């Protein structure tokens, strides 16, 4: 198995500073953890590598997903530093992306109602900033996961989730979005403006103040630096 490449701490700090914080009022900001997710990930990875070496084996996808699930549990509120770090770790673990995507989808379904939107923001950050295989992995489960979460959250969060869905028009295949739109009837709810998914794309500008977004430029720069 290829060794897991760790992100330069200075690059991680630069990326965290570039995150745009557009938090909705219904999710009040809280203090983030004293130590970063990246630090905790590195520590857990080192311990797991030492344990595996003692057993005469190398780490596999199950090990990596288990470590990611551990740091994923730190996402207990809508925090841009935590979402940034979890996005970066997901990028480092792309070769285990299918397991990472399954773990996040399971979390979105299983967590308490107040944690579903932050978890969806993490999914959104991963597909927009890492992309690649993650889009395919999430596409297969997105209709089930998004619709179930939408049915469970407080109605006051519906506008945030509808906006999030609207920003995916150039990210996920139209067939995936159509399944969600058909089940939740987003288009029929906006018939005064339009009755198709095209209207959702148009509604992206001006962008309402919802969600957290990691600047893709910085993650692409990090990806290039790791490949050099």
Backbone as JSON, one array per atom type, in Angstrom:
{
  "sequence": "XXXXXXXXXXXXXXXXXXXXXXXXXXXXXXXXXXXXXXXXXXXXXXXXXXXXXXXXXXXXXXXXXXXXXXXXXXXXXXXXXXXXXXXXXXXXXXXXXXXXXXXXXXXXXXXXXXXXXXXXXXXXXXXXXXXXXXXXXXXXXXXXXXXXXXXXXXXXXXXXXXXXXXXXXXXXXXXXXXXXXXXXXXXXXXXXXXXXXXXXXXXXXXXXXXXXXXXXXXXXXXXXXXXX",
  "N": [[0.84, -1.2, 0.0], [0.49, 2.24, -0.72], [2.25, 4.8, 0.97], [0.74, 7.08, 3.28], [0.51, 10.45, 2.51], [1.36, 13.33, 4.31], [0.05, 16.54, 5.03], [1.73, 19.63, 4.6], [2.17, 21.59, 7.46], [2.17, 24.45, 7.3], [0.9, 24.9, 4.89], [-1.6, 23.89, 5.48], [-2.44, 25.68, 7.41], [-2.64, 27.99, 5.85], [-4.71, 27.26, 4.15], [-6.83, 26.99, 5.95], [-7.14, 29.61, 6.71], [-8.23, 30.6, 4.43], [-10.81, 29.81, 4.25], [-14.2, 30.52, 3.68], [-16.48, 31.93, 5.78], [-19.74, 31.57, 6.07], [-21.93, 31.32, 7.85], [-25.17, 30.14, 8.71], [-27.71, 31.71, 10.74], [-29.08, 29.95, 12.37], [-27.34, 28.08, 13.27], [-25.37, 28.55, 15.66], [-22.05, 29.86, 16.17], [-19.37, 28.07, 17.76], [-16.67, 27.4, 20.07], [-13.76, 26.01, 18.62], [-11.94, 22.83, 18.69], [-9.06, 22.53, 20.84], [-6.73, 21.38, 19.78], [-5.9, 20.78, 16.39], [-7.78, 19.02, 13.84], [-6.12, 17.88, 11.95], [-3.74, 17.5, 13.39], [-4.61, 15.62, 15.26], [-5.33, 13.55, 13.54], [-2.81, 12.87, 12.43], [-1.53, 11.95, 14.73], [-3.12, 9.73, 15.47], [-2.79, 8.18, 13.18], [-0.04, 7.6, 13.26], [0.1, 6.07, 15.62], [-1.51, 3.91, 14.87], [-0.05, 2.89, 12.73], [2.26, 2.04, 14.05], [1.17, 0.06, 15.65], [0.23, -1.71, 13.69], [2.64, -2.41, 12.48], [3.81, -3.85, 14.51], [2.26, -6.06, 14.36], [3.09, -7.09, 12.07], [2.07, -6.19, 9.61], [0.66, -3.99, 7.05], [-1.14, -0.87, 7.0], [-4.58, -0.93, 6.08], [-7.55, -0.21, 4.05], [-9.69, -0.41, 5.84], [-8.48, 0.27, 8.27], [-7.78, 2.96, 7.75], [-10.29, 4.16, 7.29], [-11.41, 3.77, 9.78], [-9.8, 5.44, 11.34], [-10.47, 7.88, 10.17], [-13.18, 8.04, 10.82], [-12.96, 8.39, 13.54], [-11.8, 10.99, 13.81], [-13.8, 12.31, 12.51], [-15.82, 12.34, 14.32], [-15.34, 14.61, 15.74], [-16.74, 16.62, 14.6], [-18.96, 18.25, 15.85], [-20.43, 20.52, 15.76], [-21.19, 23.37, 13.66], [-18.43, 24.08, 12.24], [-15.92, 25.92, 10.73], [-13.02, 25.53, 10.84], [-12.84, 22.8, 11.55], [-14.27, 21.52, 9.48], [-12.68, 22.28, 7.35], [-10.23, 20.95, 7.98], [-11.1, 18.25, 8.01], [-11.85, 17.99, 5.36], [-9.39, 18.27, 4.09], [-8.03, 16.02, 5.12], [-9.63, 14.01, 4.0], [-8.89, 14.4, 1.36], [-6.22, 13.6, 1.49], [-6.6, 10.93, 1.86], [-7.57, 9.82, -0.49], [-7.26, 7.41, -1.91], [-8.64, 5.68, -0.39], [-11.16, 6.47, -0.67], [-13.81, 5.53, -1.2], [-14.57, 4.14, 1.1], [-14.35, 6.23, 2.94], [-16.36, 7.96, 2.0], [-18.62, 6.34, 2.4], [-18.58, 6.21, 5.19], [-19.1, 8.88, 5.9], [-21.63, 9.25, 4.76], [-23.11, 7.42, 6.27], [-22.88, 8.65, 8.71], [-24.33, 11.06, 8.31], [-26.92, 10.1, 8.16], [-27.24, 8.89, 10.63], [-26.57, 10.65, 12.75], [-27.65, 12.99, 15.38], [-30.38, 15.3, 14.8], [-29.52, 18.01, 14.8], [-26.93, 17.87, 13.89], [-26.87, 17.14, 11.29], [-26.86, 19.0, 9.13], [-24.27, 20.31, 9.36], [-22.72, 18.04, 8.74], [-23.53, 17.54, 6.12], [-22.52, 19.84, 4.98], [-19.82, 19.24, 5.13], [-19.67, 17.07, 3.35], [-20.33, 18.49, 1.03], [-18.14, 20.24, 0.89], [-16.06, 18.43, 0.42], [-16.72, 17.27, -2.12], [-16.66, 19.52, -3.75], [-14.12, 20.58, -3.46], [-12.22, 18.51, -3.4], [-13.26, 16.61, -5.16], [-13.03, 14.55, -7.98], [-12.84, 11.05, -7.58], [-14.54, 11.09, -5.42], [-16.94, 12.35, -6.07], [-18.28, 10.46, -7.61], [-18.49, 8.37, -5.71], [-20.14, 9.54, -3.72], [-22.37, 10.13, -5.25], [-23.85, 7.79, -5.68], [-25.23, 7.38, -3.34], [-26.36, 9.75, -2.6], [-29.13, 10.66, -3.14], [-30.68, 9.08, -1.33], [-29.47, 9.73, 1.16], [-29.57, 12.58, 1.33], [-32.34, 13.13, 1.08], [-33.4, 11.73, 3.26], [-32.19, 13.09, 5.37], [-33.27, 15.64, 4.96], [-35.92, 15.19, 5.54], [-35.8, 14.93, 8.25], [-34.67, 17.14, 9.55], [-35.23, 20.32, 11.24], [-37.86, 22.39, 10.01], [-36.98, 25.03, 9.72], [-34.49, 24.84, 8.65], [-34.81, 24.13, 6.05], [-34.55, 26.09, 3.9], [-31.73, 26.43, 3.83], [-30.88, 23.86, 3.11], [-32.13, 23.56, 0.66], [-30.83, 25.55, -0.78], [-28.21, 24.54, -0.71], [-28.55, 22.21, -2.22], [-29.14, 23.44, -4.66], [-26.63, 24.44, -5.39], [-25.32, 22.3, -6.38], [-25.7, 21.78, -9.05], [-23.76, 21.85, -11.03], [-22.04, 19.98, -10.16], [-22.86, 17.31, -9.34], [-24.19, 14.51, -11.26], [-26.99, 15.11, -13.43], [-29.0, 13.2, -13.32], [-28.84, 12.2, -10.75], [-29.5, 14.44, -9.19], [-32.04, 14.85, -10.11], [-33.49, 12.75, -9.03], [-33.56, 13.47, -6.34], [-34.93, 15.92, -6.54], [-37.37, 15.07, -7.55], [-38.39, 13.52, -5.45], [-38.48, 15.33, -3.29], [-39.75, 17.46, -4.4], [-38.78, 20.03, -5.13], [-38.77, 21.65, -7.41], [-41.49, 22.01, -8.02], [-42.22, 23.51, -5.87], [-41.18, 25.93, -6.42], [-42.53, 27.08, -8.53], [-43.43, 29.58, -9.21], [-41.29, 30.89, -10.16], [-39.82, 29.11, -11.75], [-40.11, 25.83, -13.27], [-38.24, 23.86, -13.39], [-35.02, 22.18, -12.97], [-33.17, 23.94, -13.87], [-33.74, 26.42, -12.91], [-32.83, 26.25, -10.34], [-30.09, 26.32, -10.65], [-29.77, 28.9, -11.59], [-30.48, 30.28, -9.36], [-28.28, 30.46, -7.79], [-26.91, 32.85, -7.79], [-27.51, 36.12, -6.62], [-25.44, 34.68, -4.03], [-26.89, 33.25, -1.17], [-26.32, 33.71, 2.39], [-25.25, 31.02, 3.43], [-23.85, 28.04, 4.74], [-20.5, 26.54, 4.5], [-17.5, 27.07, 2.82], [-14.62, 25.8, 1.35], [-11.87, 27.3, -0.17], [-11.26, 26.28, -3.41], [-8.92, 26.81, -4.83], [-6.76, 26.83, -3.09], [-6.61, 24.19, -2.16], [-6.05, 22.9, -4.54], [-3.53, 23.92, -5.04], [-2.16, 22.78, -2.9], [-2.37, 20.1, -3.59], [-0.81, 20.03, -5.88], [1.67, 20.67, -4.8], [2.14, 18.4, -3.24], [2.47, 16.49, -5.18], [4.85, 17.15, -6.35]],
  "CA": [[0.0, 0.0, 0.0], [1.23, 3.47, -0.76], [2.25, 5.51, 2.24], [-0.14, 8.25, 3.32], [1.26, 11.7, 2.53], [0.81, 14.3, 5.25], [0.04, 17.91, 4.53], [2.61, 20.6, 5.24], [1.38, 22.39, 8.41], [2.01, 25.82, 6.84], [-0.13, 24.9, 3.85], [-2.89, 23.68, 6.14], [-2.82, 26.95, 8.05], [-3.05, 28.9, 4.79], [-6.03, 26.84, 3.67], [-7.82, 27.31, 6.98], [-7.38, 31.06, 6.68], [-8.94, 30.94, 3.21], [-12.19, 29.33, 4.3], [-15.21, 31.56, 3.77], [-17.46, 31.6, 6.81], [-21.06, 32.14, 5.8], [-22.74, 30.49, 8.71], [-26.55, 30.57, 8.95], [-27.94, 32.11, 12.12], [-29.66, 28.89, 13.17], [-26.27, 27.25, 13.77], [-24.47, 29.52, 16.28], [-20.66, 29.42, 16.25], [-18.85, 27.65, 19.04], [-15.23, 27.3, 20.06], [-13.24, 24.79, 18.04], [-11.07, 22.05, 19.56], [-7.77, 23.15, 21.08], [-5.81, 20.83, 18.79], [-6.57, 20.65, 15.11], [-8.11, 17.68, 13.35], [-4.93, 17.37, 11.28], [-2.83, 17.01, 14.42], [-5.18, 14.39, 15.82], [-5.22, 12.54, 12.49], [-1.41, 12.43, 12.36], [-1.22, 11.18, 15.94], [-3.81, 8.45, 15.36], [-2.17, 7.43, 12.1], [1.25, 7.11, 13.74], [-0.15, 4.98, 16.57], [-2.03, 2.74, 14.14], [1.06, 2.34, 11.96], [3.12, 1.33, 14.99], [0.46, -1.16, 16.04], [0.21, -2.63, 12.54], [4.01, -2.9, 12.29], [4.01, -4.88, 15.52], [1.53, -7.24, 13.92], [3.68, -7.54, 10.81], [1.2, -5.86, 8.46], [0.54, -2.57, 6.72], [-2.5, -0.37, 7.17], [-5.48, -1.13, 4.96], [-8.65, 0.74, 3.98], [-10.45, -0.47, 7.08], [-7.76, 1.07, 9.27], [-7.86, 4.38, 7.4], [-11.66, 4.61, 7.51], [-11.6, 3.82, 11.23], [-9.15, 6.67, 11.82], [-11.26, 9.03, 9.71], [-14.4, 8.09, 11.61], [-12.61, 8.94, 14.85], [-11.69, 12.45, 13.73], [-15.1, 12.81, 12.07], [-16.64, 12.54, 15.51], [-15.08, 15.95, 16.26], [-17.67, 17.55, 13.95], [-20.13, 18.3, 16.73], [-21.11, 21.79, 15.5], [-20.84, 23.88, 12.34], [-17.14, 24.72, 12.46], [-15.11, 25.98, 9.51], [-11.71, 24.87, 10.95], [-13.0, 21.35, 11.56], [-14.66, 21.11, 8.13], [-11.48, 22.43, 6.52], [-9.29, 19.86, 8.25], [-11.69, 16.98, 7.57], [-11.77, 17.99, 3.9], [-7.99, 18.02, 3.72], [-7.74, 14.61, 5.42], [-10.29, 13.21, 2.96], [-8.06, 14.5, 0.18], [-5.03, 12.77, 1.71], [-7.01, 9.52, 1.87], [-8.36, 9.57, -1.7], [-7.21, 6.01, -2.33], [-9.62, 4.98, 0.45], [-12.3, 7.38, -0.77], [-15.13, 4.89, -1.14], [-14.85, 3.9, 2.52], [-14.55, 7.54, 3.59], [-17.69, 8.43, 1.59], [-19.61, 5.52, 3.1], [-18.58, 6.6, 6.6], [-19.77, 10.17, 6.04], [-23.06, 9.05, 4.47], [-23.69, 6.77, 7.44], [-22.96, 9.66, 9.78], [-25.41, 11.99, 8.02], [-28.18, 9.43, 8.46], [-27.32, 8.43, 12.02], [-26.34, 11.66, 13.8], [-28.82, 13.76, 15.79], [-30.88, 16.25, 13.81], [-28.76, 19.27, 14.76], [-25.61, 17.65, 13.3], [-27.0, 16.69, 9.9], [-26.45, 20.04, 8.19], [-22.81, 20.4, 9.33], [-22.17, 16.87, 8.04], [-23.77, 17.77, 4.7], [-21.55, 20.86, 4.56], [-18.54, 18.55, 4.92], [-19.81, 16.37, 2.06], [-20.29, 19.54, 0.01], [-16.76, 20.72, 0.79], [-15.23, 17.37, -0.17], [-16.96, 17.09, -3.55], [-16.31, 20.73, -4.48], [-12.71, 20.89, -3.34], [-11.44, 17.33, -3.75], [-13.88, 16.11, -6.39], [-12.49, 13.28, -8.47], [-13.62, 9.85, -7.3], [-15.53, 11.33, -4.38], [-18.24, 12.68, -6.67], [-18.9, 9.18, -7.96], [-18.83, 7.63, -4.5], [-21.29, 10.15, -3.07], [-23.53, 10.14, -6.15], [-24.65, 6.57, -5.56], [-26.03, 7.38, -2.12], [-26.82, 11.09, -2.28], [-30.58, 10.81, -3.02], [-31.14, 8.47, -0.08], [-28.93, 10.45, 2.31], [-30.07, 13.96, 1.39], [-33.79, 13.13, 1.31], [-33.68, 11.31, 4.63], [-31.8, 14.2, 6.25], [-34.22, 16.73, 4.76], [-37.15, 14.83, 6.24], [-35.6, 14.87, 9.69], [-34.26, 18.42, 10.14], [-36.27, 21.3, 11.53], [-38.23, 23.14, 8.8], [-36.24, 26.28, 9.58], [-33.27, 24.56, 7.9], [-35.14, 23.81, 4.66], [-33.92, 27.0, 2.92], [-30.3, 26.13, 3.74], [-30.69, 22.62, 2.38], [-32.51, 23.79, -0.75], [-29.74, 26.3, -1.39], [-27.1, 23.6, -0.89], [-28.93, 21.39, -3.37], [-29.02, 24.26, -5.86], [-25.23, 24.65, -5.77], [-24.77, 21.04, -6.91], [-26.11, 21.58, -10.44], [-22.57, 21.63, -11.87], [-21.16, 19.05, -9.44], [-23.36, 15.95, -9.45], [-24.95, 14.23, -12.49], [-28.38, 15.57, -13.39], [-29.86, 12.08, -12.96], [-28.83, 12.11, -9.29], [-30.25, 15.58, -8.67], [-33.45, 14.69, -10.5], [-34.11, 11.85, -8.05], [-33.83, 14.27, -5.15], [-35.95, 16.91, -6.87], [-38.65, 14.37, -7.7], [-38.87, 13.09, -4.14], [-38.74, 16.48, -2.41], [-40.57, 18.39, -5.18], [-38.24, 21.38, -5.06], [-39.17, 22.43, -8.58], [-42.9, 22.39, -7.93], [-42.33, 24.52, -4.82], [-40.7, 27.22, -6.94], [-43.18, 27.25, -9.84], [-43.61, 31.0, -9.51], [-40.09, 31.34, -10.85], [-39.49, 28.13, -12.79], [-40.54, 24.49, -12.9], [-37.18, 22.92, -13.76], [-33.78, 22.27, -12.21], [-32.41, 25.06, -14.39], [-33.99, 27.56, -12.03], [-32.0, 26.09, -9.17], [-28.76, 26.8, -11.01], [-29.82, 30.35, -11.7], [-30.67, 30.88, -8.04], [-27.01, 30.5, -7.07], [-26.38, 34.21, -7.75], [-26.47, 36.21, -5.6], [-25.42, 33.55, -3.12], [-27.31, 33.55, 0.19], [-25.3, 33.46, 3.38], [-25.42, 29.71, 4.02], [-22.83, 27.03, 4.53], [-19.07, 26.77, 4.63], [-16.87, 26.68, 1.58], [-13.17, 25.88, 1.32], [-11.45, 27.81, -1.47], [-10.63, 25.2, -4.18], [-7.6, 27.21, -5.32], [-5.73, 26.47, -2.12], [-6.45, 22.75, -2.14], [-5.37, 22.5, -5.77], [-2.12, 24.24, -4.84], [-1.61, 21.77, -2.01], [-2.29, 18.86, -4.34], [0.35, 20.16, -6.77], [2.88, 20.63, -3.98], [2.38, 17.04, -2.8], [2.89, 15.67, -6.32], [6.21, 17.54, -6.75]],
  "C": [[0.87, 1.24, 0.0], [1.16, 4.16, 0.6], [1.36, 6.73, 2.15], [0.7, 9.51, 3.45], [0.58, 12.69, 3.47], [1.0, 15.7, 4.73], [1.02, 18.78, 5.31], [1.79, 21.48, 6.17], [1.17, 23.83, 7.96], [0.93, 25.92, 5.78], [-1.5, 24.72, 4.44], [-3.37, 24.96, 6.79], [-3.31, 27.95, 7.02], [-4.43, 28.55, 4.28], [-7.11, 27.2, 4.67], [-8.16, 28.79, 6.97], [-8.2, 31.46, 5.48], [-10.39, 30.51, 3.21], [-13.14, 30.51, 4.46], [-16.27, 31.14, 4.76], [-18.76, 32.33, 6.52], [-22.08, 31.32, 6.57], [-24.16, 31.03, 8.82], [-26.77, 30.83, 10.43], [-28.43, 30.97, 12.99], [-28.6, 27.93, 13.71], [-25.21, 28.15, 14.4], [-23.06, 28.99, 16.36], [-20.28, 29.03, 17.66], [-17.34, 27.57, 18.93], [-14.8, 25.98, 19.47], [-12.31, 24.1, 19.02], [-9.72, 22.73, 19.68], [-6.74, 22.68, 20.06], [-6.57, 20.59, 17.49], [-6.85, 19.2, 14.75], [-6.88, 17.07, 12.67], [-3.94, 16.8, 12.28], [-3.33, 15.68, 14.99], [-5.08, 13.26, 14.81], [-3.8, 11.98, 12.42], [-1.04, 11.55, 13.55], [-1.85, 9.79, 15.86], [-3.18, 7.57, 14.29], [-0.85, 6.81, 12.55], [1.07, 5.94, 14.7], [-0.63, 3.72, 15.86], [-0.94, 2.09, 13.31], [2.0, 1.53, 12.86], [2.47, 0.01, 15.41], [0.47, -2.19, 14.91], [1.59, -3.23, 12.31], [4.31, -4.0, 13.29], [3.32, -6.17, 15.18], [2.05, -7.77, 12.6], [2.8, -7.29, 9.6], [1.24, -4.37, 8.18], [-0.92, -2.16, 6.87], [-3.31, -0.58, 5.9], [-6.61, -0.09, 4.98], [-9.48, 0.75, 5.26], [-9.81, 0.35, 8.18], [-7.94, 2.55, 9.02], [-9.27, 4.94, 7.64], [-11.94, 4.72, 9.0], [-10.98, 5.08, 11.82], [-9.97, 7.89, 11.41], [-12.55, 9.16, 10.51], [-14.13, 8.67, 13.0], [-12.5, 10.46, 14.81], [-13.01, 13.07, 13.26], [-16.01, 13.08, 13.25], [-16.41, 13.9, 16.17], [-16.03, 16.99, 15.66], [-18.98, 17.56, 14.73], [-20.86, 19.64, 16.65], [-20.6, 22.31, 14.16], [-19.57, 24.72, 12.43], [-16.31, 24.73, 11.19], [-13.72, 25.37, 9.68], [-11.81, 23.35, 10.9], [-13.36, 20.85, 10.17], [-13.48, 21.23, 7.18], [-10.53, 21.26, 6.72], [-9.82, 18.51, 7.78], [-11.69, 16.86, 6.05], [-10.36, 17.65, 3.44], [-7.61, 16.56, 3.98], [-8.39, 13.7, 4.39], [-9.5, 13.25, 1.66], [-6.81, 13.65, 0.29], [-5.36, 11.29, 1.57], [-7.83, 9.16, 0.64], [-8.38, 8.11, -2.12], [-8.16, 5.14, -1.5], [-10.96, 5.72, 0.4], [-13.66, 6.72, -0.66], [-15.52, 4.61, 0.31], [-15.11, 5.17, 3.28], [-15.95, 8.07, 3.27], [-18.79, 7.65, 2.3], [-19.72, 5.92, 4.57], [-19.32, 7.92, 6.8], [-21.26, 10.05, 5.75], [-23.76, 8.41, 5.66], [-23.86, 7.76, 8.58], [-24.13, 10.59, 9.55], [-26.76, 11.39, 8.4], [-28.35, 9.19, 9.95], [-27.23, 9.52, 13.07], [-27.64, 12.36, 14.2], [-29.15, 14.85, 14.77], [-30.01, 17.49, 13.68], [-27.37, 19.11, 14.14], [-25.67, 17.26, 11.83], [-26.51, 17.74, 8.91], [-24.94, 20.25, 8.2], [-22.16, 19.23, 8.59], [-22.39, 16.99, 6.53], [-22.84, 18.85, 4.16], [-20.17, 20.24, 4.33], [-18.58, 17.78, 3.61], [-19.67, 17.36, 0.91], [-18.86, 20.03, -0.2], [-15.86, 19.7, 0.11], [-15.45, 17.28, -1.68], [-16.56, 18.33, -4.35], [-14.81, 21.01, -4.48], [-11.78, 19.72, -3.66], [-11.95, 16.73, -5.05], [-13.42, 14.71, -6.74], [-13.42, 12.12, -8.13], [-14.73, 10.11, -6.28], [-16.91, 11.66, -4.96], [-18.99, 11.41, -7.03], [-19.33, 8.4, -6.73], [-20.07, 8.2, -3.81], [-22.54, 10.1, -3.94], [-24.44, 8.94, -5.93], [-25.57, 6.58, -4.35], [-26.67, 8.72, -1.81], [-28.35, 11.22, -2.19], [-31.13, 10.26, -1.71], [-30.74, 9.33, 1.12], [-29.54, 11.84, 2.43], [-31.57, 13.98, 1.72], [-34.13, 12.71, 2.73], [-33.33, 12.43, 5.61], [-32.81, 15.34, 6.16], [-35.52, 16.45, 5.52], [-37.03, 14.87, 7.75], [-35.27, 16.23, 10.32], [-35.46, 19.31, 10.43], [-36.59, 22.09, 10.25], [-37.49, 24.46, 8.63], [-34.95, 26.09, 8.8], [-33.54, 24.22, 6.44], [-34.49, 24.77, 3.66], [-32.43, 26.74, 2.74], [-30.06, 24.88, 2.91], [-31.08, 22.77, 0.92], [-31.42, 24.58, -1.47], [-28.55, 25.39, -1.68], [-27.36, 22.72, -2.1], [-28.75, 22.18, -4.67], [-27.6, 24.46, -6.32], [-24.61, 23.4, -6.39], [-25.07, 20.82, -8.39], [-24.95, 21.35, -11.38], [-21.59, 20.66, -11.21], [-21.6, 17.6, -9.66], [-24.11, 15.75, -10.77], [-26.41, 14.66, -12.34], [-29.34, 14.45, -12.99], [-29.95, 11.92, -11.44], [-29.67, 13.23, -8.69], [-31.74, 15.45, -8.98], [-34.18, 13.78, -9.51], [-34.47, 12.61, -6.77], [-34.97, 15.25, -5.4], [-37.33, 16.26, -6.98], [-39.23, 13.99, -6.35], [-39.27, 14.26, -3.26], [-39.54, 17.58, -3.09], [-40.09, 19.84, -5.03], [-38.74, 22.23, -6.22], [-40.61, 22.9, -8.47], [-43.12, 23.46, -6.87], [-41.9, 25.9, -5.31], [-41.3, 27.52, -8.31], [-43.39, 28.71, -10.2], [-42.43, 31.57, -10.28], [-39.73, 30.42, -12.01], [-39.93, 26.76, -12.34], [-39.49, 23.45, -13.24], [-35.96, 23.13, -12.89], [-32.92, 23.42, -12.68], [-32.56, 26.27, -13.49], [-33.12, 27.49, -10.78], [-30.58, 26.57, -9.42], [-28.72, 28.32, -11.05], [-29.9, 31.01, -10.33], [-29.38, 30.99, -7.25], [-26.46, 31.92, -6.96], [-27.53, 35.21, -7.61], [-26.56, 35.08, -4.59], [-25.88, 33.96, -1.73], [-26.21, 33.21, 1.18], [-25.57, 32.14, 4.09], [-24.16, 28.9, 3.79], [-21.41, 27.48, 4.77], [-18.43, 26.29, 3.36], [-15.36, 26.87, 1.67], [-12.76, 26.31, -0.08], [-10.73, 26.72, -2.26], [-9.22, 25.53, -4.61], [-6.5, 26.73, -4.38], [-5.52, 24.96, -2.07], [-5.79, 22.25, -3.4], [-3.88, 22.79, -5.66], [-1.45, 23.21, -3.94], [-1.41, 20.46, -2.75], [-1.07, 18.89, -5.25], [1.64, 20.06, -5.99], [3.19, 19.21, -3.5], [2.9, 16.17, -3.94], [4.31, 15.98, -6.76], [7.27, 16.81, -5.91]]
}
